[in-house]
Amino acid sequence: MNIFISDDSAVLRERLCAALSENPGLNVIGQAGTVPATLDGVKALRPDVLIQDISLRQENGLRVVQEVKRNLPKTVVIVFTQLPEHPYRTLSLEAGADHFLVKSSGWRLLLRLLQRVETDPRKVATPKLSRENP
């Protein structure tokens, strides 16, 4: 499964790349720290999954979510942010995100979600994460 990571923290992107690379079948094919770089990268690389932060240095990552879902509807978008669940979970899902995770919930939860998405990207329903379970 090909993954693109969008977060303004280069350290977080590198740590996440390292964590994901330890899992067979999860391939990070690109990363970016700004909205324009993310949109360009996703358009060019067409990942299966986009891991998207909401806050990108005074830019709104939800704009990325909207554009990706409009142009590449099969790309699974996971919002992975430090912003609080309320109200950002609702805003993320309204923008088109498939899943919402708060970074404090940990990378293990993100990895479990990615493994489930890899198995069947459209049937993942994780409590408090997907639009099926508000």
N, C-alpha and C positions, 0 to 999 in steps of 0.2 A: 504494500500500500504506500503510495507516494504522498508525502506530507510537506506542506509549506508552513513555516512559522513566521508570524508577524507580531513583533513586540519591540518596544523602543529600548529595552535593556539588552545590550549585546551580551552581557554576562549571562542573563537568563536564557537567551537564545542558544548560546554555546552549551550551557549546562543541559538544556532540554535536548539539544541535538545529541549530546553524549549519552544521555539516559535512553533516548529512543533507539540509538544505534545498537544498543545492547539487546534489542528485541528483534529476533528474526522476522522478516516480512515488513518491518516498519522502516521506510527509507525517507530521510529528510532530503528533499530535492531542491529546496530553496529557503531563504529567509530574508527578512527585511525589517527595517525599523521605522519606516514612514509610510503614510498612505500611498503616495505615488509609486514608491518602490514596490510596495506590496501588490498594488493593482497591476503594475507592469510584469512583475514576476509570476503572479498567478495566471495572467493572460497568456504569457509565453510558455509556462511549464504545465499548466492544467493539472494541478494535483487532485488526488482523490479526497484529501482532507486539508482544510485550512484551520490552523490553530491561531486564533485572532485575539489580541488584547484590545480593549476598548480605548485606552488612553495611549496615544502615540505622540508625545511631545506637542501638546496643544492641538493635536489633530484628533478627529473622531473616527475611531476604528469601526463604528457602526456603519459609516459610509462604505467601507470596504465590504462589510457583510452584505449590504443592499446590492452593491454592484456585482459582487461575485455571484450571489444567488440569481440575479437577473440574467447575467451572461453565461454562467456555468452552473445551472441548477442542480446538476448531479454531484457537484462538489459538496462534501459534508463540511459544514462550518461549526467549529467548536469555539465559543467565546471562552477564553481563559484569562481572567482578570483579577486584579486585587480590589476592584471596586465592590461595594457591598451588594449582596443579592437583591435587596430591594432599593431602588426600583429597576436596577440594571438588567436583571434577569428578564423581566417583562419587555423592556426596551429592546434587548437583544433578540428575543424570540419574535417580536413584532418586526424587526429589521430583516428577519429571515434566518437567523441562526438555528441550527438543528439542536444544539446543546449549549448549556451554560455551566461553567465551573468557576468557582472562586479559587484563586491560587492557594489560599490557606488550606483548602481541602486536600491538597497534596498531589504530588505527581503520580503516586500509585493509583489514585482514582482516575487520573487522566489516562494512564497506561491501560487500566482495565477497560475504560470506555473505548479507547482506540482498538483494543483487541476485539471487543464486541462489534465495533463498526466494521472491522476487517472481515468478520464472519458474515455479517449481513447488515450493510450500511443503512437500510431503510427500516429495519425492524427493531432498532435499539430503543428501548424505553426504560430509562433509568430514573428512579424517583428524584424529583427536584432538578432534573437536568433537561428533560425533553419537553416538547410542546404537548405531548400526550398526558403528562403528569404535572399540572400546574401546582 
